[in-house]
Amino acid sequence: MRQERTVQATIFEVFAQHEIGCELKAMSQWLDGQPALISLVAGDLRRQGVRETGRRGLPAESVLRCALLKQQRQLSYEELAFHLEDSASFRAFTRLPLGWSPKKSVLHQTIGALRAATWEAVNQALLASAKQDRLESGATVRLDSTVSAALMHEPSDSTLLWDAVRVMTRLLRRAQTLPGAPAVEWRDRRRLAKKRAQAIEYSRAELQALAAELAEIAGTAAERWCAQVDHYLPLIARIIAQSERRVLNGEAVPAGEKLVSLFEPHADIIVRGRRQVQYGHKLNLTTGKSGLILDLVIEDGNPADAERFLPMLDRHIARAGAPPRQTAADGGYASRANLTAAKARGVANVAFHKKCGIAVADMVQSPWVYRRLRNFRAGIEAGISCFKRAYGAARCTWRGLDHFKAYIWSAVVAHNLVLFARLKLA
């Protein structure tokens, strides 16, 4: 049985007088006033199919607090389990029941169950509190984009084919341990595949033949194995096809058709100017004067910044209920069409970092306002750097697209909650 909240806090809930302890206490006080968010977390945990009877699980409140602590301090699950047992301030923040010290497997299972939509709802509640406390009005905003890398190595035809061989060999080995599995002879071609990638076709044929026979066998283990085969075989077929097109046929495969990872098939190829090619997802961010991240969109593909200016502005207007009075953006967002549309939406001053042929008088009321907004826009660079460096947004360490989105949004919430606590303590 899993509780939503710890019924009664321990009398030993003491935070250290250190700066980190004071921040944790301020963060804890804000979380205490958000019971609706705990219900959202509890709903995510129930989606795992855990029964409401039996041994008590980690309370939903503690799961959310443990997730925030992990992201804020950039801890692994094993390190988080150690600090929760060792640190009085960390235990006080996470509201762990007396005598509980969750293992890393429990932390992994429960924290990984939280959805991106839940994290986004937490961020919206936090921004509402910031507006109520007059820490952030949303009247002056700035936009910029960055890239968050997926958990993958740099792709090449040879490494992708090698990954395909390793996956098929692993699945064939697991098939031998399944109860009732037929005796099928197969060869381990991993060494051969390093020299001859075409040997993958033989492994794929053997895997398909074995999958057809195991599909008739009942049992949970066999069903899980068949599900993995159904997931990987189409991806392996794409890797073989694109390798043939590139290497044998000399064809230039468009970036949108390329599969760059067998394990992270959702990853996009991101090229920004003359910078190094990155593999992950492009992020568009909106921040305010306080430095809080007001909005974030994880893009599909690599859309141009100019195409995303108005959608990001419309999202902000929909959430704030009114257009911002001033908007600043990087030069990549600049276009006369974007300027005209922003003015039509009620934005008084729109400053692009690079003019791109647009007169200053058309963008803002005066050159002084333009300089102020351009300098204000530059501040988002430091904010993005801190977001990526201190809160792990530079590279997602969770697997799968859904977990990628949850990871990025958890980093947003951790960044904003720490900044909110610091603004309250200032």
C-alpha positions in Angstrom: 0.0 0.0 0.0 1.3 3.4 -0.9 0.5 6.6 0.9 0.4 10.0 -0.8 2.0 11.9 2.1 3.8 11.2 5.3 1.0 11.3 7.8 3.1 12.9 10.6 6.5 14.4 10.2 9.2 13.4 12.7 10.3 15.7 15.4 13.8 15.2 14.3 13.3 17.0 11.0 16.1 19.5 11.2 17.9 21.2 8.3 21.5 22.3 8.5 22.2 26.0 8.8 24.5 25.7 5.8 23.4 27.6 2.6 22.3 24.3 1.0 20.2 23.4 4.1 18.5 26.8 4.0 17.6 26.3 0.3 16.3 22.8 1.0 14.1 24.2 3.8 12.7 26.9 1.6 12.0 24.4 -1.2 10.3 22.1 1.4 8.1 24.8 2.6 6.8 25.5 -0.9 6.2 21.8 -1.5 4.1 21.6 1.7 1.6 24.0 0.2 1.1 21.9 -3.0 -1.1 18.9 -2.1 -2.6 18.7 -5.6 0.8 18.0 -7.1 1.3 15.0 -4.7 -1.9 13.5 -6.1 -0.5 13.8 -9.6 2.6 11.9 -8.5 0.5 9.3 -6.8 -1.4 8.8 -10.1 1.8 8.2 -12.0 2.8 5.6 -9.4 -0.5 3.8 -9.7 0.0 3.5 -13.4 2.7 0.9 -12.7 -0.1 -1.5 -11.7 1.0 -1.7 -8.0 -1.8 -3.1 -5.8 -3.2 -1.0 -3.0 -2.6 -3.9 -0.5 0.5 -5.5 0.9 3.7 -3.8 1.9 3.8 -0.1 2.2 5.6 1.6 -0.7 7.6 4.8 -0.7 5.1 7.7 -0.2 4.3 9.7 -3.3 5.5 12.9 -1.5 8.8 11.3 -0.8 9.2 10.1 -4.4 8.7 13.7 -5.7 11.2 15.1 -3.2 13.7 12.4 -3.9 13.5 13.1 -7.6 14.0 16.8 -7.1 17.0 16.1 -4.8 18.5 13.8 -7.3 18.2 16.3 -10.1 19.3 19.3 -8.0 22.5 17.6 -6.7 23.1 15.6 -9.9 23.4 12.3 -8.1 23.2 8.8 -9.4 20.6 6.5 -7.8 23.3 4.7 -5.8 24.7 8.1 -4.6 21.2 9.3 -3.8 20.5 6.1 -1.7 23.7 6.7 0.2 23.0 10.4 1.0 19.4 9.7 2.0 20.8 7.3 4.6 23.7 9.5 5.6 22.5 13.1 5.6 20.0 14.5 8.1 19.1 17.4 5.9 18.4 15.2 2.9 16.2 12.9 5.0 14.3 15.9 6.4 13.7 17.3 2.8 12.5 14.0 1.4 10.2 13.3 4.4 11.3 9.7 4.6 9.4 7.6 7.2 11.4 7.0 10.3 13.8 4.1 9.8 13.4 4.0 6.0 16.4 4.0 3.7 15.2 3.2 0.1 17.5 1.2 -2.1 18.7 2.4 -5.5 16.3 0.0 -7.3 13.3 1.4 -5.5 14.4 4.9 -6.3 15.0 4.0 -9.9 11.6 2.4 -10.3 9.5 5.1 -8.6 11.4 8.2 -9.9 11.3 6.8 -13.4 7.5 6.5 -13.2 7.0 10.2 -13.1 5.7 11.5 -16.5 6.8 14.7 -18.3 3.2 16.0 -18.0 3.5 15.8 -14.2 6.8 17.7 -14.1 5.3 20.3 -16.4 2.3 20.7 -14.0 4.7 21.1 -11.1 6.5 23.9 -13.0 3.3 25.7 -13.7 2.3 25.7 -10.1 5.8 27.0 -9.2 5.4 29.8 -11.8 2.0 30.7 -10.3 3.6 31.1 -6.9 6.4 33.2 -8.3 3.8 35.5 -9.9 1.8 35.7 -6.7 4.9 36.6 -4.8 5.8 39.2 -7.4 9.0 37.5 -8.3 8.1 37.0 -12.0 5.4 38.9 -13.9 6.1 37.5 -17.4 5.8 41.0 -18.9 9.4 40.9 -20.3 10.6 37.6 -21.8 13.5 36.3 -23.8 13.7 33.3 -26.2 16.6 31.1 -27.2 17.3 27.5 -28.2 19.8 24.9 -27.2 20.4 21.1 -27.7 20.2 18.3 -25.1 22.1 15.2 -26.2 20.6 11.7 -26.0 22.3 8.8 -24.2 24.1 7.4 -27.2 27.5 7.3 -28.9 28.4 9.2 -32.1 26.9 7.1 -34.9 28.5 5.6 -37.9 27.4 2.8 -40.3 29.9 0.3 -38.8 29.0 1.0 -35.1 25.3 0.9 -35.9 25.7 -2.5 -37.6 27.8 -3.7 -34.7 25.1 -2.6 -32.3 22.6 -4.6 -34.3 24.8 -7.8 -34.1 25.2 -7.4 -30.3 21.5 -7.0 -29.8 20.6 -10.0 -31.9 23.2 -12.2 -30.2 21.9 -11.1 -26.8 18.4 -12.0 -27.8 19.4 -15.4 -29.2 21.3 -16.2 -25.9 18.3 -15.2 -23.8 16.0 -17.4 -26.0 18.1 -20.5 -24.9 17.1 -19.8 -21.2 13.3 -19.6 -21.9 11.3 -22.6 -20.7 10.1 -24.6 -23.7 12.3 -22.9 -26.2 13.2 -25.0 -29.2 16.8 -26.1 -29.8 18.0 -23.9 -32.7 21.6 -23.9 -33.8 23.1 -20.5 -34.3 26.5 -19.0 -34.5 28.0 -16.1 -32.5 29.1 -13.8 -35.3 30.2 -10.8 -33.2 33.9 -11.1 -34.2 33.0 -11.8 -37.8 30.6 -8.8 -37.9 33.5 -6.4 -37.0 35.0 -7.4 -40.4 32.0 -8.2 -42.4 28.8 -6.3 -41.6 26.9 -8.4 -44.1 27.0 -11.3 -41.6 24.2 -9.5 -39.8 21.7 -10.8 -42.4 22.4 -14.4 -41.2 21.8 -13.5 -37.6 18.7 -11.7 -38.5 17.3 -14.7 -40.4 18.1 -17.0 -37.4 16.4 -14.6 -35.1 13.3 -14.3 -37.2 13.0 -18.1 -37.4 13.4 -18.5 -33.7 10.9 -15.7 -33.0 8.3 -17.5 -35.2 8.6 -20.7 -33.1 8.6 -18.9 -29.7 5.5 -16.9 -30.6 3.5 -20.1 -30.2 4.9 -20.7 -26.6 2.8 -19.3 -23.7 4.5 -17.6 -20.8 5.4 -14.1 -19.6 9.1 -14.6 -20.3 8.5 -15.7 -23.9 6.1 -12.8 -24.5 8.6 -10.3 -23.2 11.3 -11.8 -25.5 9.0 -11.6 -28.5 8.2 -8.0 -27.7 11.9 -7.1 -27.7 12.3 -8.9 -31.0 9.3 -7.0 -32.5 10.9 -3.7 -31.3 14.4 -4.3 -32.6 13.9 -6.1 -35.9 12.3 -3.1 -37.7 15.1 -0.8 -36.4 17.8 -3.3 -37.5 16.2 -3.4 -41.0 16.3 0.4 -41.2 20.0 0.3 -40.2 20.9 -2.2 -42.9 18.9 -0.4 -45.5 20.5 3.0 -44.8 23.9 1.5 -44.7 23.3 -0.1 -48.1 22.1 3.2 -49.5 25.1 5.1 -48.2 28.0 2.7 -48.6 27.0 0.5 -51.5 24.8 2.8 -53.6 26.6 6.1 -52.7 23.3 7.7 -51.9 22.9 10.7 -49.6 20.3 9.7 -47.0 18.3 12.7 -45.8 18.8 13.5 -42.1 15.0 13.0 -41.4 15.3 9.4 -42.7 18.4 8.4 -40.8 18.4 6.2 -37.6 21.3 7.3 -35.5 20.9 4.9 -32.6 19.5 1.5 -32.1 18.8 2.1 -28.4 17.7 5.8 -28.7 15.8 5.8 -32.1 14.0 9.0 -31.2 17.3 11.0 -31.3 17.5 13.8 -34.0 20.5 15.0 -35.9 21.0 18.6 -34.8 23.3 20.9 -36.9 23.5 24.5 -35.6 25.6 26.7 -37.9 29.2 25.6 -38.1 29.1 23.9 -34.7 29.7 20.2 -34.1 26.8 17.9 -35.1 24.8 16.9 -32.0 22.4 13.9 -31.5 19.5 14.5 -29.3 16.7 17.0 -29.3 16.5 20.8 -29.8 15.0 22.8 -26.9 13.3 26.2 -27.2 13.2 28.1 -24.0 11.4 31.2 -22.7 12.7 32.9 -19.5 11.8 36.1 -17.7 13.6 38.8 -15.7 13.9 36.5 -12.7 15.7 33.9 -14.6 13.0 31.3 -14.1 12.3 29.1 -17.1 8.7 30.1 -18.1 8.3 27.6 -20.9 10.2 24.9 -22.7 9.4 22.9 -25.8 11.3 19.7 -26.8 11.2 19.9 -30.6 10.7 17.2 -33.1 13.5 17.3 -35.7 15.6 20.5 -36.2 13.2 23.3 -37.1 14.7 26.7 -37.8 14.5 29.2 -34.9 12.5 31.7 -37.1 9.8 29.0 -37.5 9.4 28.6 -33.7 9.2 32.3 -32.6 5.5 32.7 -33.0 4.5 29.3 -31.6 6.6 30.0 -28.5 5.1 33.5 -28.2 1.6 32.0 -28.5 2.3 29.4 -25.8 3.4 32.2 -23.4 0.3 34.3 -24.2 -2.0 31.3 -23.6 -0.4 30.5 -20.3 0.0 34.1 -19.0 -3.4 35.2 -20.3 -1.8 38.4 -21.9 1.0 39.2 -24.4 4.3 40.2 -22.9 5.1 43.9 -23.1 8.6 43.3 -24.2 10.2 40.4 -26.0 13.9 39.8 -26.8 15.2 36.9 -29.0 18.4 35.7 -30.7 19.1 36.7 -34.3 18.0 33.3 -35.5 14.4 34.2 -34.7 14.5 37.5 -36.6 12.3 38.1 -39.6 10.0 40.9 -40.6 7.0 38.5 -40.7 7.7 37.5 -37.1 8.0 41.2 -36.0 4.7 42.1 -37.7 2.9 39.1 -36.2 4.3 39.8 -32.7 3.2 43.5 -32.9 -0.3 42.3 -34.0 -0.5 40.1 -30.9 0.0 43.2 -28.7 3.8 43.0 -28.0 5.0 46.7 -27.7 8.7 46.1 -28.1 10.4 43.2 -30.0 14.2 43.2 -30.1 16.2 40.7 -32.2 19.8 40.4 -31.3 20.7 40.7 -35.0 18.7 43.3 -36.9 18.7 41.3 -40.2 17.7 44.4 -42.2 15.0 45.5 -39.8 15.2 49.1 -38.6 15.4 49.6 -34.8 12.5 52.1 -35.0 10.3 49.3 -36.3 11.2 46.9 -33.5 11.2 49.2 -30.4 10.3 52.7 -29.2 13.9 54.0 -29.0 17.5 52.9 -29.4 17.8 53.0 -25.6 15.1 50.4 -25.3 16.7 48.3 -28.0 20.1 48.3 -26.1 18.4 47.4 -22.9 16.5 44.5 -24.4 19.5 43.2 -26.3 21.6 43.2 -23.1 18.7 41.5 -21.3 18.6 38.8 -24.0 22.3 38.1 -23.4 21.4 37.0 -19.9 19.6 33.9 -21.2 23.0 32.5 -22.3 24.2 32.3 -18.7 20.9 30.8 -17.7 21.0 28.1 -20.3 24.6 27.3 -19.3 23.7 26.9 -15.7 20.6 24.8 -16.6 22.7 22.4 -18.7 25.8 22.3 -16.5 24.3 22.3 -13.0 21.1 20.5 -13.6 22.1 17.9 -16.1 20.2 19.2 -19.1 23.3 19.0 -21.4 22.8 15.2 -21.8 19.9 13.1 -20.8 20.9 9.9 -18.9 17.5 8.2 -19.1 16.5 5.9 -22.0 13.5 6.4 -24.3 11.7 9.4 -25.6 9.1 9.5 -22.8 11.9 9.4 -20.2 13.9 12.0 -22.2 11.0 14.4 -21.8 10.6 13.6 -18.2 14.3 14.1 -17.5 14.4 17.5 -19.2 11.3 18.7 -17.4 12.6 17.4 -14.0 15.7 19.5 -14.7 13.5 22.5 -15.4 11.6 22.1 -12.1 14.8 21.6 -10.1 16.4 24.7 -11.7 13.3 26.8 -11.0 12.6 25.6 -7.5 16.2 26.3 -6.4 16.1 29.7 -8.0 12.7 30.4 -6.4 14.0 29.4 -3.0 17.0 31.7 -3.5 14.8 34.6 -4.5 12.7 34.1 -1.4 15.7 34.0 0.8 17.3 37.1 -0.7 
